[in-house]
C-alpha cells in the first residue's frame, strides 16, 4: 500500500482544501506555552497557499466533552498562526454552523481560515460510526478535498481523521509524510548502535513498544516513573514511588527476553528521592538498592534518575547512531527534578546520526528546558501515534490514506 501524498490531489488552485492539522497546543491563562505543533503545520499550509488553494484548517484542542468550553477555544491558535504565516487567518466561532459557512464562503484563492475546536461537537469522538459519519458529512460539505496532516491523531478513529477521509478526495500532508519517513528508518533501517530511551509515568503505556522493539534495538534505557516497576521486578524496595505492581511479572519476562536476545536493558543505579511531590520538597540521591534508607524512609518517592545514571545514559546515547526517546526521566516541571531529563536531551543533541524526540511530554520537556527543535534530528508531533507505530499497530488515520 502506498500513502497518498499531496501531488495525488492534482491542481488545487481555487479548491476549498480542508486540512486536518494537530494544533493541540498547551495553554496557560489563555496563552500558548509551546507553539511547536503550530510551527510543524506551516510547510503543508504554505504549500497549499502557494498553489492558490482556499485552506480550511480544522483541529481539536484539549478534551472538551462534546460541547463548547471557552478554555479550549482555538482562538489563541488563530492569532499565533497569523503571526507565523504573516497573513490574516479568519476564525470561525463554530465548526459546521453558520459562522463556519460564512467564513468559508468568504475565502479567496490563497487565503486561510481556522474553524473552532472539533471536539466541541460530540460526533467527532463518538463511539458510534453513524454519529462520526454524520459529523464528517457536515465537515465534508465545507470542502472539495482533505489533506490529513495531524500526525498526533492518526491512531484515533475519529470523524475528522477517518470518516472525513472516506468522504472527500484525501491525501497526507508534508508533516505526516516526514513523520513516516523517520519512523520507517527507526523500524526498518536503523543505523547501529540503536538505543531507545523510555520514560514517563506508567510502564503499562510502554509495554507494547518494549515488546515490539526488543528484537530490533541494541540498548533500551529505562527512566521516569516506570523505572520503579523495573526495580521492583528485580527485588528492590521503592518506597512510595510510582509502582504498577500488576506489571512486575510482565517486566520480569521482558528482562529475561532481553537477556536471551542479547539486548542491554540499562536501568538506573541511583535515583533522586523526595519527601513529597512538590517543587521545593526535601530530597537526596540514593542508590537504587537503598531507596528506603533515605531520610524519608518508606514514604520517600523517586522523582528523577540520579546523576550517576544521567551521566551513564548520556554516554550511551551520545555513542549511539540511532536514538529514539519517549518520556521524561523525572518530574522535569520541577527544576530540582529536571536533571535527568536535561542530561538526556543534551546527549541527544550530540548524537552523530539520527536522534528522534518522540513527541508528547518529551517534546514539551526539551522546549521547556531551553533546547531548540533544530538541535535534534526530528521532534515528533505525536507521542501516542509514534509509540503505536513503533509497536507495529495499524493506525486508522494512515490506513484510510492508503498506508
C-alpha atoms as a printed R data frame, in Angstrom:
    type eleno elety resid chain resno       x       y      z
1   ATOM     1    CA   UNK     A     1   0.000   0.000  0.000
2   ATOM     2    CA   UNK     A     2   1.260   3.475 -0.865
3   ATOM     3    CA   UNK     A     3   0.462   6.585  1.116
4   ATOM     4    CA   UNK     A     4  -1.457   9.115 -0.935
5   ATOM     5    CA   UNK     A     5   0.524  12.373 -0.907
6   ATOM     6    CA   UNK     A     6  -0.329  15.939 -1.892
7   ATOM     7    CA   UNK     A     7   0.547  15.505 -5.551
8   ATOM     8    CA   UNK     A     8  -2.201  12.867 -5.923
9   ATOM     9    CA   UNK     A     9  -4.831  15.560 -5.411
10  ATOM    10    CA   UNK     A    10  -3.914  17.351 -8.631
11  ATOM    11    CA   UNK     A    11  -4.333  21.066 -9.201
12  ATOM    12    CA   UNK     A    12  -5.771  22.651 -6.061
13  ATOM    13    CA   UNK     A    13  -5.990  26.241 -7.285
14  ATOM    14    CA   UNK     A    14  -9.336  27.683 -6.242
15  ATOM    15    CA   UNK     A    15 -10.272  24.499 -4.400
16  ATOM    16    CA   UNK     A    16 -11.517  24.502 -0.813
17  ATOM    17    CA   UNK     A    17  -8.989  22.257  0.920
18  ATOM    18    CA   UNK     A    18  -9.727  21.117  4.461
19  ATOM    19    CA   UNK     A    19  -6.515  20.484  6.389
20  ATOM    20    CA   UNK     A    20  -6.882  18.261  9.449
21  ATOM    21    CA   UNK     A    21  -3.966  19.617 11.458
22  ATOM    22    CA   UNK     A    22  -2.916  18.903 15.031
23  ATOM    23    CA   UNK     A    23  -2.963  22.302 16.712
24  ATOM    24    CA   UNK     A    24  -3.497  20.849 20.188
25  ATOM    25    CA   UNK     A    25  -1.073  23.172 21.944
26  ATOM    26    CA   UNK     A    26  -0.677  23.701 25.700
27  ATOM    27    CA   UNK     A    27  -2.320  26.840 27.072
28  ATOM    28    CA   UNK     A    28  -1.827  28.669 30.358
29  ATOM    29    CA   UNK     A    29  -4.169  31.525 31.214
30  ATOM    30    CA   UNK     A    30  -5.159  31.671 27.557
31  ATOM    31    CA   UNK     A    31  -1.556  31.957 26.351
32  ATOM    32    CA   UNK     A    32   0.194  29.332 24.222
33  ATOM    33    CA   UNK     A    33   3.196  27.939 26.108
34  ATOM    34    CA   UNK     A    34   4.576  25.768 23.282
35  ATOM    35    CA   UNK     A    35   3.768  26.519 19.633
36  ATOM    36    CA   UNK     A    36   5.727  23.567 18.246
37  ATOM    37    CA   UNK     A    37   2.714  21.868 16.697
38  ATOM    38    CA   UNK     A    38   1.596  25.088 15.033
39  ATOM    39    CA   UNK     A    39   5.035  25.580 13.512
40  ATOM    40    CA   UNK     A    40   5.093  21.964 12.355
41  ATOM    41    CA   UNK     A    41   1.893  22.566 10.369
42  ATOM    42    CA   UNK     A    42   3.296  25.505  8.394
43  ATOM    43    CA   UNK     A    43   5.015  23.649  5.486
44  ATOM    44    CA   UNK     A    44   1.773  21.989  4.375
45  ATOM    45    CA   UNK     A    45  -0.274  25.175  4.812
46  ATOM    46    CA   UNK     A    46   2.242  27.223  2.823
47  ATOM    47    CA   UNK     A    47   2.454  24.580  0.093
48  ATOM    48    CA   UNK     A    48  -1.315  24.716 -0.380
49  ATOM    49    CA   UNK     A    49  -1.477  28.503 -0.258
50  ATOM    50    CA   UNK     A    50   1.251  28.725 -2.897
51  ATOM    51    CA   UNK     A    51  -0.985  26.657 -5.181
52  ATOM    52    CA   UNK     A    52  -3.847  29.109 -4.715
53  ATOM    53    CA   UNK     A    53  -5.937  26.779 -2.569
54  ATOM    54    CA   UNK     A    54  -8.535  28.066 -0.132
55  ATOM    55    CA   UNK     A    55  -7.287  26.494  3.083
56  ATOM    56    CA   UNK     A    56  -9.713  25.495  5.846
57  ATOM    57    CA   UNK     A    57  -7.877  24.362  8.967
58  ATOM    58    CA   UNK     A    58  -9.565  22.061 11.462
59  ATOM    59    CA   UNK     A    59  -8.192  20.699 14.732
60  ATOM    60    CA   UNK     A    60  -9.051  19.728 18.272
61  ATOM    61    CA   UNK     A    61  -7.623  21.219 21.459
62  ATOM    62    CA   UNK     A    62  -7.795  19.549 24.841
63  ATOM    63    CA   UNK     A    63 -10.605  17.239 25.895
64  ATOM    64    CA   UNK     A    64 -13.926  19.097 25.949
65  ATOM    65    CA   UNK     A    65 -16.970  16.887 26.439
66  ATOM    66    CA   UNK     A    66 -18.629  17.335 23.059
67  ATOM    67    CA   UNK     A    67 -19.804  20.896 23.707
68  ATOM    68    CA   UNK     A    68 -18.151  24.351 23.667
69  ATOM    69    CA   UNK     A    69 -15.876  25.196 26.588
70  ATOM    70    CA   UNK     A    70 -14.169  28.596 26.481
71  ATOM    71    CA   UNK     A    71 -10.891  27.303 27.913
72  ATOM    72    CA   UNK     A    72 -10.469  25.019 24.890
73  ATOM    73    CA   UNK     A    73 -11.141  27.581 22.171
74  ATOM    74    CA   UNK     A    74  -8.753  27.639 19.231
75  ATOM    75    CA   UNK     A    75  -8.948  31.448 19.071
76  ATOM    76    CA   UNK     A    76  -5.415  31.918 20.524
77  ATOM    77    CA   UNK     A    77  -4.124  29.468 17.905
78  ATOM    78    CA   UNK     A    78  -5.609  31.587 15.108
79  ATOM    79    CA   UNK     A    79  -3.727  34.618 16.437
80  ATOM    80    CA   UNK     A    80  -0.395  32.764 16.644
81  ATOM    81    CA   UNK     A    81  -0.914  31.131 13.269
82  ATOM    82    CA   UNK     A    82  -1.463  34.523 11.654
83  ATOM    83    CA   UNK     A    83   1.790  35.756 13.191
84  ATOM    84    CA   UNK     A    84   3.736  32.769 11.898
85  ATOM    85    CA   UNK     A    85   2.196  32.860  8.423
86  ATOM    86    CA   UNK     A    86   2.476  36.615  8.115
87  ATOM    87    CA   UNK     A    87  -1.086  36.856  6.826
88  ATOM    88    CA   UNK     A    88  -4.625  37.112  8.130
89  ATOM    89    CA   UNK     A    89  -6.284  33.961  9.418
90  ATOM    90    CA   UNK     A    90 -10.074  34.125  9.519
91  ATOM    91    CA   UNK     A    91 -11.542  32.392 12.571
92  ATOM    92    CA   UNK     A    92 -14.943  30.736 12.722
93  ATOM    93    CA   UNK     A    93 -16.584  30.540 16.126
94  ATOM    94    CA   UNK     A    94 -18.081  27.138 15.342
95  ATOM    95    CA   UNK     A    95 -17.127  24.115 13.228
96  ATOM    96    CA   UNK     A    96 -20.075  23.334 10.968
97  ATOM    97    CA   UNK     A    97 -22.525  26.082 11.902
98  ATOM    98    CA   UNK     A    98 -23.369  29.489 10.493
99  ATOM    99    CA   UNK     A    99 -20.017  31.051 11.359
100 ATOM   100    CA   UNK     A   100 -18.070  28.255  9.659
101 ATOM   101    CA   UNK     A   101 -20.125  28.501  6.468
102 ATOM   102    CA   UNK     A   102 -19.851  32.286  6.413
103 ATOM   103    CA   UNK     A   103 -16.072  32.230  6.882
104 ATOM   104    CA   UNK     A   104 -15.548  29.513  4.280
105 ATOM   105    CA   UNK     A   105 -17.821  31.234  1.744
106 ATOM   106    CA   UNK     A   106 -15.741  34.402  2.032
107 ATOM   107    CA   UNK     A   107 -12.393  32.697  1.391
108 ATOM   108    CA   UNK     A   108 -10.499  33.663 -1.744
109 ATOM   109    CA   UNK     A   109  -7.695  31.850 -3.560
110 ATOM   110    CA   UNK     A   110  -4.590  31.704 -1.363
111 ATOM   111    CA   UNK     A   111  -6.402  32.591  1.863
112 ATOM   112    CA   UNK     A   112  -6.749  30.611  5.087
113 ATOM   113    CA   UNK     A   113  -9.310  30.099  7.841
114 ATOM   114    CA   UNK     A   114  -9.382  28.174 11.097
115 ATOM   115    CA   UNK     A   115 -12.592  26.627 12.419
116 ATOM   116    CA   UNK     A   116 -13.381  26.237 16.114
117 ATOM   117    CA   UNK     A   117 -12.452  23.141 18.131
118 ATOM   118    CA   UNK     A   118 -13.694  19.922 16.509
119 ATOM   119    CA   UNK     A   119 -14.338  18.350 19.893
120 ATOM   120    CA   UNK     A   120 -16.991  20.949 20.645
121 ATOM   121    CA   UNK     A   121 -19.068  18.548 18.526
122 ATOM   122    CA   UNK     A   122 -19.933  15.183 20.095
123 ATOM   123    CA   UNK     A   123 -19.773  13.477 16.705
124 ATOM   124    CA   UNK     A   124 -16.013  13.960 16.425
125 ATOM   125    CA   UNK     A   125 -15.147  11.359 19.049
126 ATOM   126    CA   UNK     A   126 -18.412   9.372 19.145
127 ATOM   127    CA   UNK     A   127 -18.104   5.617 19.580
128 ATOM   128    CA   UNK     A   128 -20.888   5.000 17.106
129 ATOM   129    CA   UNK     A   129 -19.712   5.102 13.494
130 ATOM   130    CA   UNK     A   130 -23.031   6.561 12.365
131 ATOM   131    CA   UNK     A   131 -22.550   9.592 14.621
132 ATOM   132    CA   UNK     A   132 -18.993  10.128 13.431
133 ATOM   133    CA   UNK     A   133 -20.053   9.761  9.813
134 ATOM   134    CA   UNK     A   134 -22.857  12.265 10.304
135 ATOM   135    CA   UNK     A   135 -20.463  14.885 11.630
136 ATOM   136    CA   UNK     A   136 -17.901  14.039  8.939
137 ATOM   137    CA   UNK     A   137 -20.609  14.600  6.334
138 ATOM   138    CA   UNK     A   138 -21.224  18.105  7.646
139 ATOM   139    CA   UNK     A   139 -17.489  18.823  7.530
140 ATOM   140    CA   UNK     A   140 -17.228  17.412  4.011
141 ATOM   141    CA   UNK     A   141 -19.833  19.915  2.855
142 ATOM   142    CA   UNK     A   142 -17.337  22.697  3.538
143 ATOM   143    CA   UNK     A   143 -14.555  21.436  1.270
144 ATOM   144    CA   UNK     A   144 -13.534  19.884 -2.033
145 ATOM   145    CA   UNK     A   145 -10.596  17.853 -0.712
146 ATOM   146    CA   UNK     A   146  -8.946  16.801  2.551
147 ATOM   147    CA   UNK     A   147  -5.292  16.957  3.492
148 ATOM   148    CA   UNK     A   148  -4.671  14.933  6.634
149 ATOM   149    CA   UNK     A   149  -1.663  16.371  8.433
150 ATOM   150    CA   UNK     A   150  -2.362  15.804 12.130
151 ATOM   151    CA   UNK     A   151   0.074  13.020 12.921
152 ATOM   152    CA   UNK     A   152  -0.774  13.242 16.615
153 ATOM   153    CA   UNK     A   153  -4.276  11.870 15.928
154 ATOM   154    CA   UNK     A   154  -3.757   9.261 13.194
155 ATOM   155    CA   UNK     A   155  -4.038   6.491 15.792
156 ATOM   156    CA   UNK     A   156  -7.599   7.642 16.595
157 ATOM   157    CA   UNK     A   157 -10.650   6.564 14.626
158 ATOM   158    CA   UNK     A   158 -12.385   9.921 14.791
159 ATOM   159    CA   UNK     A   159 -14.667  11.717 12.380
160 ATOM   160    CA   UNK     A   160 -12.162  14.260 11.064
161 ATOM   161    CA   UNK     A   161  -9.377  11.667 10.875
162 ATOM   162    CA   UNK     A   162 -11.088   8.634  9.358
163 ATOM   163    CA   UNK     A   163 -14.640   9.115  8.099
164 ATOM   164    CA   UNK     A   164 -13.938  12.522  6.529
165 ATOM   165    CA   UNK     A   165 -11.053  10.997  4.563
166 ATOM   166    CA   UNK     A   166 -13.509   8.457  3.136
167 ATOM   167    CA   UNK     A   167 -15.941  11.159  2.031
168 ATOM   168    CA   UNK     A   168 -13.546  13.524  0.239
169 ATOM   169    CA   UNK     A   169 -10.563  13.086 -2.088
170 ATOM   170    CA   UNK     A   170  -7.840  12.817  0.535
171 ATOM   171    CA   UNK     A   171  -4.075  12.683  0.944
172 ATOM   172    CA   UNK     A   172  -1.402  13.042  3.601
173 ATOM   173    CA   UNK     A   173   0.283  16.372  4.171
174 ATOM   174    CA   UNK     A   174   4.001  17.063  4.342
175 ATOM   175    CA   UNK     A   175   4.165  16.632  8.119
176 ATOM   176    CA   UNK     A   176   2.718  13.123  8.112
177 ATOM   177    CA   UNK     A   177   4.986  12.155  5.211
178 ATOM   178    CA   UNK     A   178   8.029  13.420  7.127
179 ATOM   179    CA   UNK     A   179   6.995  11.624 10.325
180 ATOM   180    CA   UNK     A   180   6.590   8.334  8.479
181 ATOM   181    CA   UNK     A   181   9.967   8.673  6.787
182 ATOM   182    CA   UNK     A   182  11.664   8.999 10.165
183 ATOM   183    CA   UNK     A   183   9.650   6.250 11.859
184 ATOM   184    CA   UNK     A   184  10.291   3.907  8.961
185 ATOM   185    CA   UNK     A   185  14.033   4.419  9.480
186 ATOM   186    CA   UNK     A   186  13.614   3.566 13.151
187 ATOM   187    CA   UNK     A   187  11.771   0.327 12.433
188 ATOM   188    CA   UNK     A   188  13.296  -0.877  9.172
189 ATOM   189    CA   UNK     A   189  16.780   0.545  8.621
190 ATOM   190    CA   UNK     A   190  18.263   1.918 11.870
191 ATOM   191    CA   UNK     A   191  21.981   2.611 11.865
192 ATOM   192    CA   UNK     A   192  23.652   0.879 14.800
193 ATOM   193    CA   UNK     A   193  24.192   1.047 17.693
194 ATOM   194    CA   UNK     A   194  20.450   1.699 18.109
195 ATOM   195    CA   UNK     A   195  19.292   2.953 21.528
196 ATOM   196    CA   UNK     A   196  15.728   3.534 22.723
197 ATOM   197    CA   UNK     A   197  15.176   5.665 25.826
198 ATOM   198    CA   UNK     A   198  11.815   5.271 27.552
199 ATOM   199    CA   UNK     A   199  10.461   7.268 30.473
200 ATOM   200    CA   UNK     A   200   7.191   8.735 31.589
201 ATOM   201    CA   UNK     A   201   4.854   7.645 34.337
202 ATOM   202    CA   UNK     A   202   3.477   4.212 33.566
203 ATOM   203    CA   UNK     A   203   5.257   1.126 32.314
204 ATOM   204    CA   UNK     A   204   1.871  -0.179 31.107
205 ATOM   205    CA   UNK     A   205   1.829   2.614 28.496
206 ATOM   206    CA   UNK     A   206   5.111   1.351 27.066
207 ATOM   207    CA   UNK     A   207   4.768  -2.441 27.239
208 ATOM   208    CA   UNK     A   208   3.709  -2.774 23.618
209 ATOM   209    CA   UNK     A   209   6.612  -0.767 22.270
210 ATOM   210    CA   UNK     A   210   9.083  -2.563 24.554
211 ATOM   211    CA   UNK     A   211   7.909  -5.940 23.319
212 ATOM   212    CA   UNK     A   212   7.973  -4.916 19.668
213 ATOM   213    CA   UNK     A   213  11.349  -3.145 19.771
214 ATOM   214    CA   UNK     A   214  13.318  -5.613 21.879
215 ATOM   215    CA   UNK     A   215  14.333  -7.714 18.850
216 ATOM   216    CA   UNK     A   216  15.269  -4.567 16.913
217 ATOM   217    CA   UNK     A   217  17.386  -2.482 19.319
218 ATOM   218    CA   UNK     A   218  20.808  -2.797 20.902
219 ATOM   219    CA   UNK     A   219  20.141  -0.823 24.076
220 ATOM   220    CA   UNK     A   220  16.992   0.014 25.999
221 ATOM   221    CA   UNK     A   221  17.333   2.710 28.676
222 ATOM   222    CA   UNK     A   222  14.602   2.973 31.304
223 ATOM   223    CA   UNK     A   223  13.832   6.103 33.344
224 ATOM   224    CA   UNK     A   224  10.841   8.092 34.578
225 ATOM   225    CA   UNK     A   225   8.185   6.762 36.904
226 ATOM   226    CA   UNK     A   226   8.165   3.451 35.048
227 ATOM   227    CA   UNK     A   227  11.671   2.632 36.284
228 ATOM   228    CA   UNK     A   228  10.339   1.697 39.731
229 ATOM   229    CA   UNK     A   229   8.327  -1.212 38.359
230 ATOM   230    CA   UNK     A   230  11.558  -2.468 36.776
231 ATOM   231    CA   UNK     A   231  13.396  -2.058 40.075
232 ATOM   232    CA   UNK     A   232  10.624  -3.886 41.930
233 ATOM   233    CA   UNK     A   233  10.872  -6.684 39.366
234 ATOM   234    CA   UNK     A   234  14.498  -7.075 40.447
235 ATOM   235    CA   UNK     A   235  13.513  -7.244 44.104
236 ATOM   236    CA   UNK     A   236  14.295  -3.689 45.175
237 ATOM   237    CA   UNK     A   237  12.094  -1.718 47.560
238 ATOM   238    CA   UNK     A   238  10.912   1.555 46.028
239 ATOM   239    CA   UNK     A   239   9.218   3.358 48.922
240 ATOM   240    CA   UNK     A   240   6.184   5.393 47.873
241 ATOM   241    CA   UNK     A   241   7.436   5.755 44.286
242 ATOM   242    CA   UNK     A   242   5.063   5.171 41.398
243 ATOM   243    CA   UNK     A   243   4.655   1.414 41.040
244 ATOM   244    CA   UNK     A   244   2.451  -0.808 38.893
245 ATOM   245    CA   UNK     A   245   2.538  -3.978 40.920
246 ATOM   246    CA   UNK     A   246   0.356  -5.828 38.418
247 ATOM   247    CA   UNK     A   247   3.045  -5.383 35.752
248 ATOM   248    CA   UNK     A   248   6.001  -6.761 37.732
249 ATOM   249    CA   UNK     A   249   5.771 -10.263 36.266
250 ATOM   250    CA   UNK     A   250   5.436  -8.863 32.741
251 ATOM   251    CA   UNK     A   251   8.537  -6.748 33.285
252 ATOM   252    CA   UNK     A   252  10.445  -9.776 34.560
253 ATOM   253    CA   UNK     A   253   9.504 -11.522 31.342
254 ATOM   254    CA   UNK     A   254  10.911  -8.675 29.270
255 ATOM   255    CA   UNK     A   255  14.132  -8.648 31.285
256 ATOM   256    CA   UNK     A   256  14.550 -12.363 30.610
257 ATOM   257    CA   UNK     A   257  13.712 -11.897 26.919
258 ATOM   258    CA   UNK     A   258  16.294  -9.111 26.630
259 ATOM   259    CA   UNK     A   259  18.949 -11.398 28.079
260 ATOM   260    CA   UNK     A   260  18.004 -14.110 25.584
261 ATOM   261    CA   UNK     A   261  18.214 -11.655 22.673
262 ATOM   262    CA   UNK     A   262  21.451 -10.059 23.844
263 ATOM   263    CA   UNK     A   263  19.792  -6.666 24.251
264 ATOM   264    CA   UNK     A   264  21.174  -4.446 27.000
265 ATOM   265    CA   UNK     A   265  18.372  -3.085 29.217
266 ATOM   266    CA   UNK     A   266  20.040  -0.271 31.125
267 ATOM   267    CA   UNK     A   267  18.398   0.573 34.443
268 ATOM   268    CA   UNK     A   268  19.239   3.414 36.824
269 ATOM   269    CA   UNK     A   269  21.863   2.873 39.504
270 ATOM   270    CA   UNK     A   270  20.746   5.873 41.538
271 ATOM   271    CA   UNK     A   271  17.609   7.998 41.896
272 ATOM   272    CA   UNK     A   272  16.584  11.306 43.423
273 ATOM   273    CA   UNK     A   273  14.276  10.537 46.353
274 ATOM   274    CA   UNK     A   274  11.993  13.263 47.727
275 ATOM   275    CA   UNK     A   275   9.852  13.746 50.811
276 ATOM   276    CA   UNK     A   276   6.838  14.804 48.726
277 ATOM   277    CA   UNK     A   277   5.655  15.583 45.217
278 ATOM   278    CA   UNK     A   278   6.426  19.298 45.329
279 ATOM   279    CA   UNK     A   279   8.935  21.640 43.651
280 ATOM   280    CA   UNK     A   280  10.557  22.558 46.965
281 ATOM   281    CA   UNK     A   281  10.443  19.110 48.569
282 ATOM   282    CA   UNK     A   282  13.465  17.948 50.535
283 ATOM   283    CA   UNK     A   283  15.361  15.359 48.504
284 ATOM   284    CA   UNK     A   284  18.518  13.305 48.325
285 ATOM   285    CA   UNK     A   285  20.275  10.969 45.919
286 ATOM   286    CA   UNK     A   286  20.146   7.282 46.808
287 ATOM   287    CA   UNK     A   287  21.487   4.095 45.193
288 ATOM   288    CA   UNK     A   288  18.609   2.021 43.831
289 ATOM   289    CA   UNK     A   289  19.291  -0.770 46.306
290 ATOM   290    CA   UNK     A   290  18.723   1.521 49.297
291 ATOM   291    CA   UNK     A   291  15.876   3.852 48.333
292 ATOM   292    CA   UNK     A   292  14.062   3.256 51.614
293 ATOM   293    CA   UNK     A   293  17.235   4.043 53.575
294 ATOM   294    CA   UNK     A   294  16.791   7.683 52.646
295 ATOM   295    CA   UNK     A   295  15.856  10.170 55.363
296 ATOM   296    CA   UNK     A   296  12.220   9.786 54.334
297 ATOM   297    CA   UNK     A   297  12.147   6.004 54.761
298 ATOM   298    CA   UNK     A   298   9.359   4.077 53.055
299 ATOM   299    CA   UNK     A   299   7.400   7.299 52.464
300 ATOM   300    CA   UNK     A   300  10.040   8.719 50.127
301 ATOM   301    CA   UNK     A   301   9.281   8.793 46.421
302 ATOM   302    CA   UNK     A   302  11.635   8.839 43.464
303 ATOM   303    CA   UNK     A   303  11.183  11.861 41.220
304 ATOM   304    CA   UNK     A   304  14.196  11.663 38.898
305 ATOM   305    CA   UNK     A   305  17.068   9.460 37.834
306 ATOM   306    CA   UNK     A   306  20.249  10.213 39.786
307 ATOM   307    CA   UNK     A   307  23.365  11.998 38.499
308 ATOM   308    CA   UNK     A   308  25.399   8.806 38.001
309 ATOM   309    CA   UNK     A   309  22.587   7.300 35.962
310 ATOM   310    CA   UNK     A   310  22.166  10.508 33.971
311 ATOM   311    CA   UNK     A   311  25.862  10.521 33.120
312 ATOM   312    CA   UNK     A   312  25.755   6.864 32.080
313 ATOM   313    CA   UNK     A   313  22.640   7.367 29.963
314 ATOM   314    CA   UNK     A   314  24.246  10.402 28.301
315 ATOM   315    CA   UNK     A   315  27.368   8.420 27.464
316 ATOM   316    CA   UNK     A   316  25.366   5.562 25.913
317 ATOM   317    CA   UNK     A   317  23.125   7.923 23.936
318 ATOM   318    CA   UNK     A   318  25.958  10.038 22.579
319 ATOM   319    CA   UNK     A   319  27.795   6.913 21.411
320 ATOM   320    CA   UNK     A   320  24.757   5.585 19.506
321 ATOM   321    CA   UNK     A   321  23.997   6.135 15.822
322 ATOM   322    CA   UNK     A   322  20.215   5.969 16.157
323 ATOM   323    CA   UNK     A   323  18.272   7.103 19.226
324 ATOM   324    CA   UNK     A   324  14.541   7.265 19.890
325 ATOM   325    CA   UNK     A   325  13.417   8.909 23.132
326 ATOM   326    CA   UNK     A   326   9.900   8.976 24.549
327 ATOM   327    CA   UNK     A   327   9.078  10.098 28.075
328 ATOM   328    CA   UNK     A   328  10.903  12.372 30.543
329 ATOM   329    CA   UNK     A   329  13.317  10.916 33.078
330 ATOM   330    CA   UNK     A   330  11.700  12.667 36.023
331 ATOM   331    CA   UNK     A   331   9.363  15.463 37.040
332 ATOM   332    CA   UNK     A   332  11.032  17.961 34.715
333 ATOM   333    CA   UNK     A   333   8.428  20.625 35.542
334 ATOM   334    CA   UNK     A   334  10.164  20.961 38.943
335 ATOM   335    CA   UNK     A   335  13.702  22.271 38.498
336 ATOM   336    CA   UNK     A   336  15.082  20.132 41.324
337 ATOM   337    CA   UNK     A   337  13.975  17.010 39.458
338 ATOM   338    CA   UNK     A   338  14.789  18.030 35.874
339 ATOM   339    CA   UNK     A   339  18.454  16.991 35.842
340 ATOM   340    CA   UNK     A   340  17.937  13.572 34.282
341 ATOM   341    CA   UNK     A   341  15.693  14.835 31.507
342 ATOM   342    CA   UNK     A   342  18.094  17.698 30.779
343 ATOM   343    CA   UNK     A   343  21.063  15.303 30.540
344 ATOM   344    CA   UNK     A   344  19.220  13.002 28.142
345 ATOM   345    CA   UNK     A   345  18.115  15.923 25.969
346 ATOM   346    CA   UNK     A   346  21.632  17.324 25.843
347 ATOM   347    CA   UNK     A   347  23.094  13.962 24.858
348 ATOM   348    CA   UNK     A   348  20.579  13.602 22.028
349 ATOM   349    CA   UNK     A   349  21.901  16.853 20.551
350 ATOM   350    CA   UNK     A   350  25.338  15.223 20.412
351 ATOM   351    CA   UNK     A   351  24.333  12.079 18.513
352 ATOM   352    CA   UNK     A   352  26.311  11.574 15.307
353 ATOM   353    CA   UNK     A   353  23.358  10.043 13.491
354 ATOM   354    CA   UNK     A   354  19.583  10.155 13.847
355 ATOM   355    CA   UNK     A   355  18.134  11.456 17.119
356 ATOM   356    CA   UNK     A   356  14.348  11.420 17.487
357 ATOM   357    CA   UNK     A   357  12.348  13.007 20.297
358 ATOM   358    CA   UNK     A   358   9.114  11.054 20.408
359 ATOM   359    CA   UNK     A   359   6.550  13.783 20.877
360 ATOM   360    CA   UNK     A   360   4.210  14.459 23.792
361 ATOM   361    CA   UNK     A   361   5.831  15.215 27.127
362 ATOM   362    CA   UNK     A   362   9.315  14.683 25.687
363 ATOM   363    CA   UNK     A   363   8.832  17.435 23.114
364 ATOM   364    CA   UNK     A   364   7.388  19.743 25.765
365 ATOM   365    CA   UNK     A   365  10.310  18.953 28.058
366 ATOM   366    CA   UNK     A   366  13.091  19.799 25.619
367 ATOM   367    CA   UNK     A   367  11.491  23.129 24.789
368 ATOM   368    CA   UNK     A   368  10.767  23.940 28.437
369 ATOM   369    CA   UNK     A   369  14.407  23.220 29.255
370 ATOM   370    CA   UNK     A   370  15.618  25.692 26.643
371 ATOM   371    CA   UNK     A   371  16.522  23.436 23.721
372 ATOM   372    CA   UNK     A   372  15.535  24.345 20.173
373 ATOM   373    CA   UNK     A   373  13.950  21.993 17.669
374 ATOM   374    CA   UNK     A   374  16.858  22.200 15.248
375 ATOM   375    CA   UNK     A   375  19.232  20.700 17.825
376 ATOM   376    CA   UNK     A   376  17.601  17.314 17.231
377 ATOM   377    CA   UNK     A   377  17.260  15.165 14.152
378 ATOM   378    CA   UNK     A   378  13.483  15.093 14.490
379 ATOM   379    CA   UNK     A   379  10.871  16.040 17.071
380 ATOM   380    CA   UNK     A   380   7.684  14.073 16.519
381 ATOM   381    CA   UNK     A   381   4.347  15.831 16.915
382 ATOM   382    CA   UNK     A   382   2.608  12.652 18.053
383 ATOM   383    CA   UNK     A   383   3.684  10.820 21.182
384 ATOM   384    CA   UNK     A   384   0.915   8.221 21.230
385 ATOM   385    CA   UNK     A   385   0.897   7.838 17.453
386 ATOM   386    CA   UNK     A   386   4.655   7.345 17.251
387 ATOM   387    CA   UNK     A   387   4.560   4.729 20.017
388 ATOM   388    CA   UNK     A   388   1.736   2.810 18.357
389 ATOM   389    CA   UNK     A   389   3.580   2.935 15.030
390 ATOM   390    CA   UNK     A   390   6.697   1.524 16.693
391 ATOM   391    CA   UNK     A   391   4.528  -1.177 18.279
392 ATOM   392    CA   UNK     A   392   3.641  -2.291 14.776
393 ATOM   393    CA   UNK     A   393  -0.018  -1.346 15.108
394 ATOM   394    CA   UNK     A   394  -2.135  -0.344 12.153
395 ATOM   395    CA   UNK     A   395  -3.176   3.298 12.506
396 ATOM   396    CA   UNK     A   396  -6.642   4.066 11.110
397 ATOM   397    CA   UNK     A   397  -5.776   7.613 10.084
398 ATOM   398    CA   UNK     A   398  -2.982   6.242  7.872
399 ATOM   399    CA   UNK     A   399  -4.847   3.210  6.577
400 ATOM   400    CA   UNK     A   400  -7.589   5.429  5.170
401 ATOM   401    CA   UNK     A   401  -4.866   7.298  3.217
402 ATOM   402    CA   UNK     A   402  -3.626   4.081  1.629
403 ATOM   403    CA   UNK     A   403  -0.801   3.219  4.045
